[in-house]
Amino acid sequence: MVVKVKDKRSTTINTSIINKLKDQNLLTDQTIVAINAISLEDLIAVKLELACNHVNNRLYGLDIWRNSVYIVKDALLKFAISTTNSKKDAARFLGLTYNDFKLACKKFKIDI
């Protein structure tokens, strides 16, 4: 009797964002510890403040209030893809149908 073993290959890139940034020398273990101590809201505020410093604290023309939804959705897609083993798992994790997931990835130009 032959038992067929289920293929466990991942259908997504499944690369940790942390490992990816470490490989690019953009993140260290010390930075990760510091980030872990900061709330997500404060981290976003710090990132926005850093972005504003280069333009004299003026982001005119960037409708940050309305575009924040897209920024968060882009981050959620990247997170789901990096922590699941398949596209369908990522879609389920986000509460999306598989077709909606594919459309979202296309809209945000995320390669999976």
Secondary structure, DSSP 8 states (H G I E B T S, - for coil): ----------SS----HHHHHHHTTS--HHHHHHHHTS-HHHHHHHHHHHHHHTTTT--TT--HHHHHHHHHHHHHHHHHHHHSSSHHHHHHHHT--HHHHHHHHHHTT---
